[in-house]
Each structure stands twice: as C-alpha cells, then as structure tokens.
Amino acid sequence: MKKAIALLFALLLALGSALPLAGYLLARRLLGTAAPVSPASSQAQASSLEPGSLGGLAPSGGTDQQVLLRDQDSGQDLTLSMWDYLIGAVASEMPVSWPDEALKAQAVASHSYILYCRDHRADAEGPWLTVDPARRQGCLTDPVLRSYWGTAYAENYARLSALIDQVAGAVLYYDGAPAGASYFAISNGQTEASENVWDAPLPYLTAVDSSSDRQADGYEVTVQLSAQQVSAALASALGIQTAGIDPSAWFGTASYTPSGYVASLPVCGQMVEGTRLRAALGLRSACFSIQLQGDDFSITTRGYGHGVGMSQWGARAMAQQGSSWQEILAHYFPGTVIREE
C-alpha cells in the first residue's frame, strides 16, 4: 500500500509546475567526521552501544511509530514517522543509485539501530538520536531531500520508497531485543569488534571480512598536517603538551587490534587510544600511520568511519555479487535474526 501511495505521490510531484529543487553511529566517543559523503557513514550521535535492559519499552518496528530526533544544528527536537525516518536515513547513508539489496540492507540496519537507540537512551523521554539534516548527517528531512535531490526528487523518492516498502517491517534482533546494527562507510578490509571502539563487547558486532573495501573509492587517503596544527590538536582535545619535545619524538610505536586498527600508541610519553587520537586529529579511520616529513606530519588512513558493524561499501560489493539483503546483514551482524514487525 505504501508503495502505491509513494508512486502516486511521485507522479503528482512530477506533474507539478514547481517541483522543488549519502556511515558512530555513532557512539559518544566516536569522531563525528563523518557523515560522509561518499558514501555517508553513520555519524549521528547516540547512546554508547552498551548491553542493557529495554527500560520498560516494548520493542516495536512498525513504520507508523513516531521517532524523536534531536537536530544538532538547531538544538530543537523533531518528530518523524518511522517511514519518513527510514527514507531520510537511507538517503543520508547511501547514494540512491546503489544496488537495491544494499539499500534494503541499509534500511533494515537503520531501523534496527534507531530502535536500539530508543531502548538505550539515558533519558526515557529524550530524543533517540542526534542528527544533522542540514549537513546531510544521520537523517534527511523532506525539505533537505527536496533541496539535495532537486529535480530528481520525485524519481529518487519513489525508488527509495519502493525498496523500503519491501523491508519496512524487518528488524534485526539479538537475544530478544532490537540489535544495535551500526554501520559506517569503508573498513580497512576487516570490520572492528565493538569493544575496541565503545568498550562494549556485543556478540553480533565482531570482526568479519570486508576485503572488497580495499577497492573502494577513498580507501587510502594521506593528509599533511603541520607540527603546529598537530600540537594545537593534541593540547585542545587530549590535554597533551608538546613544548620542549622534538616533533620526531611525539609519536611512538603503535599497537594494533586484531583487525589492524590502532589500539594505542605513545604520544609525548602518554599512552593514547587509537580512537581518541583519531578524534583529536580528525582522521577518517583509526587504521592510520603517522610519519614526520620535514616540518609536517604525513598521516595515511585506510577506511572511513568507526569500522563497527556493516561496511556500506562492503554491502554494495556483496549486492553487486548477487547477495540478498538478508545475506548482507547475516554477514555483518552474525547471530542476529530478522523479525517481521
């Protein structure tokens, strides 16, 4: 029914004379670089991914349910239907031109993740998730979609609506509750276990192969930062002072997680977690290497995003190779089950 309504709505828009003009989630500790762009990784701020009770809330995946969001730009709360949220979330996270099965996998992951955020928010009456529609992060509201898509609005809305209609009732569950099905843009070739990013070991957020990501656009990126820029970032974000220390001695030898992301490294004599240094320096990934070249630091990253959960580029590759949305989600969230709500 929703599909038919959406298609009719799109047709009416196309006939109109004045048609209006993407993976943190992130958890509180995750850098908001985020929300990219190519594609968008989930950088909306949410409650930390920690196991816990449902807080007395009955799980519900219905698309008529109301979703409470906080607009990061305005600081105001906004309420969307679950249907509108899914349209806006998928549009912010993946290009609408991507394969059908990847877009459907993203819709189900977004549905599951927002319910997880609802069930684990600190304030039972507060917003479920913080998003930034104006910057196309987390979820796009209809006015932003109209501006972003321009004359392709009707076509793109109809496409996403038809795909979401096929999976609108599907939610990933683990141990009887909606799963925190986080997502991000590109891995370093393997996803990261949740405990290495959020200190919370969730069995379905474990390391899995995503080697197709190595062929992703923007997989490896090198940036140059001056010693002054690095010094200012370390002081501001980490409280680390570099005065009196030669830049060549600022960074020691890193230790790595089993997935190849930086676990920790010495910074001016202090041990710093890789995720914290990523945030401090505004890096695309916690899989990075740092070298001093002259007066500048050359920093190379592999991947884009926190690395936990579903790689959106990996989902795209699996879809192109013939995998269904169910197979994509089973690969990236092992142990979860799909329930129709």
C-alpha positions as semicolon CSV with decimal commas, in nm:
position;residue;x (nm);y (nm);z (nm)
1;M;0,000;0,000;0,000
2;K;0,276;0,244;0,097
3;K;0,449;0,162;-0,232
4;A;0,140;0,254;-0,431
5;I;0,090;0,576;-0,234
6;A;0,454;0,670;-0,279
7;L;0,441;0,611;-0,654
8;L;0,122;0,817;-0,684
9;F;0,282;1,093;-0,477
10;A;0,588;1,089;-0,703
11;L;0,370;1,111;-1,016
12;L;0,180;1,410;-0,880
13;L;0,504;1,584;-0,800
14;A;0,638;1,519;-1,147
15;L;0,327;1,677;-1,298
16;G;0,353;1,984;-1,076
17;S;0,475;2,311;-1,225
18;A;0,700;2,399;-0,930
19;L;0,894;2,086;-0,837
20;P;1,137;2,180;-0,555
21;L;1,472;2,169;-0,614
22;A;2,484;0,959;0,126
23;G;2,810;0,569;0,781
24;Y;2,914;0,647;1,505
25;L;2,680;0,585;1,499
26;L;2,795;0,698;1,640
27;A;2,861;0,645;1,997
28;R;2,954;0,943;2,214
29;R;3,320;0,856;2,193
30;L;3,325;0,835;1,816
31;L;3,461;1,115;1,599
32;G;3,197;1,298;1,404
33;T;3,386;1,318;1,078
34;A;3,152;1,156;0,948
35;A;2,876;1,150;0,773
36;P;3,023;1,149;0,451
37;V;2,967;1,190;0,157
38;S;3,091;0,902;-0,037
39;P;2,903;0,728;0,093
40;A;2,781;0,875;0,418
41;S;2,877;0,676;0,720
42;S;2,670;0,692;1,028
43;Q;2,798;0,981;1,231
44;A;2,487;1,072;1,420
45;Q;2,547;1,085;1,795
46;A;2,369;0,820;2,001
47;S;2,390;0,648;2,333
48;S;2,701;0,435;2,374
49;L;2,647;0,083;2,246
50;E;2,617;-0,096;2,578
51;P;2,416;-0,403;2,666
52;G;2,122;-0,329;2,890
53;S;1,753;-0,362;2,954
54;L;1,480;-0,225;2,735
55;G;1,392;0,027;3,004
56;G;1,034;-0,094;3,008
57;L;0,982;-0,013;2,639
58;A;0,817;-0,276;2,428
59;P;1,013;-0,342;2,107
60;S;0,827;-0,217;1,806
61;G;0,929;-0,191;1,444
62;G;0,611;-0,051;1,292
63;T;0,655;0,221;1,032
64;D;0,371;0,425;1,184
65;Q;0,572;0,464;1,503
66;Q;0,697;0,813;1,584
67;V;1,073;0,870;1,605
68;L;1,208;1,151;1,823
69;L;1,529;1,311;1,694
70;R;1,747;1,599;1,807
71;D;1,858;1,843;1,536
72;Q;2,223;1,911;1,615
73;D;2,229;2,234;1,416
74;S;1,924;2,398;1,573
75;G;1,919;2,211;1,903
76;Q;1,546;2,150;1,850
77;D;1,370;1,815;1,870
78;L;1,178;1,688;1,570
79;T;0,937;1,400;1,533
80;L;0,915;1,186;1,220
81;S;0,720;0,875;1,141
82;M;0,939;0,565;1,121
83;W;0,867;0,558;0,748
84;D;0,994;0,912;0,696
85;Y;1,292;0,839;0,919
86;L;1,388;0,536;0,709
87;I;1,361;0,735;0,386
88;G;1,579;1,010;0,535
89;A;1,827;0,774;0,697
90;V;1,889;0,564;0,388
91;A;1,917;0,877;0,172
92;S;2,181;1,017;0,408
93;E;2,378;0,693;0,423
94;M;2,393;0,559;0,068
95;P;2,369;0,703;-0,283
96;V;2,025;0,625;-0,420
97;S;2,192;0,479;-0,731
98;W;2,345;0,193;-0,533
99;P;2,216;-0,166;-0,577
100;D;1,870;-0,249;-0,447
101;E;1,989;-0,512;-0,198
102;A;2,246;-0,278;-0,043
103;L;1,983;-0,007;0,004
104;K;1,742;-0,257;0,160
105;A;2,014;-0,381;0,395
106;Q;2,080;-0,020;0,496
107;A;1,710;0,037;0,562
108;V;1,687;-0,265;0,793
109;A;2,010;-0,173;0,971
110;S;1,884;0,184;1,019
111;H;1,551;0,056;1,150
112;S;1,720;-0,178;1,397
113;Y;1,973;0,081;1,509
114;I;1,717;0,355;1,579
115;L;1,513;0,112;1,791
116;Y;1,829;0,016;1,980
117;C;1,896;0,385;2,042
118;R;1,540;0,429;2,166
119;D;1,578;0,142;2,409
120;H;1,918;0,253;2,542
121;R;1,884;0,631;2,567
122;A;1,978;0,780;2,903
123;D;1,654;0,982;2,925
124;A;1,343;0,774;2,865
125;E;1,162;1,087;2,744
126;G;1,452;1,231;2,544
127;P;1,545;1,208;2,176
128;W;1,651;0,874;2,039
129;L;1,931;1,005;1,823
130;T;2,106;1,332;1,736
131;V;2,120;1,404;1,363
132;D;2,218;1,697;1,144
133;P;1,988;1,713;0,840
134;A;2,135;2,043;0,716
135;R;2,474;1,874;0,680
136;R;2,317;1,554;0,547
137;Q;2,419;1,354;0,852
138;G;2,212;1,080;1,013
139;C;1,877;1,156;0,853
140;L;1,749;1,394;0,587
141;T;1,418;1,567;0,641
142;D;1,187;1,619;0,346
143;P;1,286;1,987;0,285
144;V;1,651;1,884;0,279
145;L;1,575;1,595;0,044
146;R;1,395;1,831;-0,194
147;S;1,694;2,064;-0,200
148;Y;1,952;1,784;-0,217
149;W;1,783;1,588;-0,496
150;G;1,644;1,884;-0,686
151;T;1,454;1,784;-0,997
152;A;1,530;1,416;-0,926
153;Y;1,331;1,431;-0,601
154;A;1,021;1,251;-0,731
155;E;1,222;0,977;-0,902
156;N;1,457;0,920;-0,609
157;Y;1,176;0,928;-0,351
158;A;0,976;0,674;-0,550
159;R;1,280;0,444;-0,582
160;L;1,366;0,451;-0,212
161;S;1,003;0,425;-0,111
162;A;0,950;0,114;-0,324
163;L;1,260;-0,053;-0,181
164;I;1,184;0,037;0,180
165;D;0,829;-0,087;0,134
166;Q;0,974;-0,435;0,076
167;V;1,159;-0,437;0,410
168;A;0,968;-0,184;0,621
169;G;0,866;-0,441;0,882
170;A;1,204;-0,613;0,910
171;V;1,414;-0,555;1,223
172;L;1,734;-0,727;1,332
173;Y;1,706;-0,882;1,676
174;Y;1,958;-1,034;1,912
175;D;1,861;-1,209;2,235
176;G;1,503;-1,086;2,209
177;A;1,575;-0,716;2,154
178;P;1,649;-0,488;1,856
179;A;2,017;-0,507;1,767
180;G;2,245;-0,205;1,763
181;A;2,313;-0,258;1,394
182;S;2,574;0,016;1,347
183;Y;2,723;0,099;1,010
184;F;2,998;0,303;0,852
185;A;3,143;0,381;0,511
186;I;3,458;0,175;0,447
187;S;3,663;-0,070;0,654
188;N;4,037;-0,133;0,628
189;G;3,950;-0,475;0,485
190;Q;3,805;-0,613;0,807
191;T;3,544;-0,475;1,041
192;E;3,625;-0,392;1,402
193;A;3,490;-0,551;1,721
194;S;3,268;-0,315;1,919
195;E;3,473;-0,342;2,239
196;N;3,771;-0,186;2,061
197;V;3,571;0,129;1,986
198;W;3,300;0,156;2,253
199;D;3,434;-0,072;2,530
200;A;3,113;-0,278;2,500
201;P;3,152;-0,631;2,361
202;L;2,835;-0,711;2,168
203;P;2,844;-1,061;2,015
204;Y;2,696;-0,953;1,682
205;L;2,940;-0,661;1,644
206;T;3,252;-0,862;1,590
207;A;3,529;-0,860;1,330
208;V;3,431;-1,001;0,989
209;D;3,595;-0,997;0,649
210;S;3,523;-0,700;0,426
211;S;3,818;-0,725;0,190
212;S;3,625;-0,576;-0,104
213;D;3,658;-0,242;0,076
214;R;4,018;-0,224;-0,039
215;Q;3,884;-0,136;-0,384
216;A;3,663;0,143;-0,252
217;D;3,694;0,500;-0,366
218;G;3,885;0,682;-0,093
219;Y;4,003;0,363;0,075
220;E;4,350;0,507;0,139
221;V;4,395;0,879;0,198
222;T;4,704;1,074;0,305
223;V;4,685;1,417;0,466
224;Q;4,956;1,661;0,567
225;L;4,935;1,843;0,899
226;S;5,189;2,093;1,022
227;A;5,358;2,035;1,356
228;Q;5,177;2,343;1,481
229;Q;4,838;2,200;1,378
230;V;4,914;1,867;1,546
231;S;5,040;2,036;1,862
232;A;4,728;2,250;1,888
233;A;4,500;1,947;1,834
234;L;4,679;1,739;2,096
235;A;4,656;2,019;2,351
236;S;4,291;2,102;2,278
237;A;4,148;1,750;2,253
238;L;4,376;1,547;2,476
239;G;4,544;1,796;2,707
240;I;4,886;1,683;2,586
241;Q;5,157;1,947;2,570
242;T;5,438;1,918;2,317
243;A;5,654;2,208;2,437
244;G;6,018;2,110;2,476
245;I;5,972;1,779;2,292
246;D;6,116;1,734;1,944
247;P;5,837;1,653;1,694
248;S;6,023;1,339;1,591
249;A;5,957;1,203;1,941
250;W;5,588;1,296;1,969
251;F;5,458;0,960;1,847
252;G;5,585;0,618;1,947
253;T;5,523;0,272;1,807
254;A;5,156;0,180;1,781
255;S;4,992;-0,141;1,896
256;Y;4,705;-0,277;1,685
257;T;4,377;-0,458;1,733
258;P;4,334;-0,798;1,564
259;S;4,155;-0,618;1,277
260;G;4,451;-0,388;1,215
261;Y;4,319;-0,064;1,367
262;V;4,540;0,132;1,606
263;A;4,467;0,016;1,960
264;S;4,701;0,264;2,130
265;L;5,028;0,446;2,088
266;P;5,257;0,665;2,296
267;V;5,202;1,039;2,242
268;C;5,459;1,260;2,412
269;G;5,509;0,990;2,672
270;Q;5,137;0,928;2,735
271;M;4,956;0,619;2,611
272;V;4,658;0,723;2,397
273;E;4,389;0,503;2,245
274;G;4,378;0,499;1,867
275;T;4,012;0,603;1,862
276;R;4,089;0,909;2,078
277;L;4,380;1,016;1,859
278;R;4,164;0,967;1,552
279;A;3,909;1,205;1,701
280;A;4,172;1,456;1,812
281;L;4,332;1,479;1,469
282;G;4,009;1,448;1,267
283;L;4,120;1,132;1,087
284;R;3,894;0,927;0,861
285;S;3,975;0,600;1,035
286;A;4,153;0,450;1,335
287;C;4,361;0,250;1,089
288;F;4,638;0,504;1,039
289;S;5,014;0,559;1,029
290;I;5,200;0,880;1,111
291;Q;5,536;0,992;0,975
292;L;5,727;1,316;1,022
293;Q;5,840;1,454;0,689
294;G;6,035;1,775;0,731
295;D;5,821;2,012;0,933
296;D;5,495;1,832;0,860
297;F;5,330;1,508;0,965
298;S;5,212;1,279;0,687
299;I;4,917;1,071;0,807
300;T;4,777;0,787;0,597
301;T;4,440;0,632;0,680
302;R;4,274;0,321;0,542
303;G;3,896;0,304;0,550
304;Y;3,640;0,561;0,659
305;G;3,438;0,551;0,979
306;H;3,446;0,367;1,311
307;G;3,463;0,024;1,147
308;V;3,198;-0,146;1,362
309;G;2,906;-0,330;1,205
310;M;2,812;-0,306;0,838
311;S;3,055;-0,161;0,589
312;Q;2,839;0,025;0,341
313;W;3,091;-0,021;0,062
314;G;3,110;-0,389;0,152
315;A;2,731;-0,414;0,137
316;R;2,744;-0,256;-0,208
317;A;3,004;-0,507;-0,324
318;M;2,807;-0,803;-0,187
319;A;2,491;-0,678;-0,360
320;Q;2,678;-0,642;-0,688
321;Q;2,795;-1,001;-0,649
322;G;2,438;-1,125;-0,609
323;S;2,390;-1,135;-0,231
324;S;2,047;-1,059;-0,090
325;W;1,986;-0,802;0,179
326;Q;1,934;-1,088;0,425
327;E;2,274;-1,235;0,335
328;I;2,444;-0,897;0,370
329;L;2,302;-0,843;0,717
330;A;2,380;-1,201;0,826
331;H;2,742;-1,148;0,722
332;Y;2,794;-0,819;0,903
333;F;2,578;-0,895;1,210
334;P;2,641;-1,264;1,286
335;G;2,400;-1,422;1,530
336;T;2,116;-1,178;1,470
337;V;1,775;-1,285;1,342
338;I;1,527;-1,093;1,128
339;R;1,180;-1,039;1,269
340;E;0,885;-0,903;1,079
341;E;0,706;-0,641;1,288
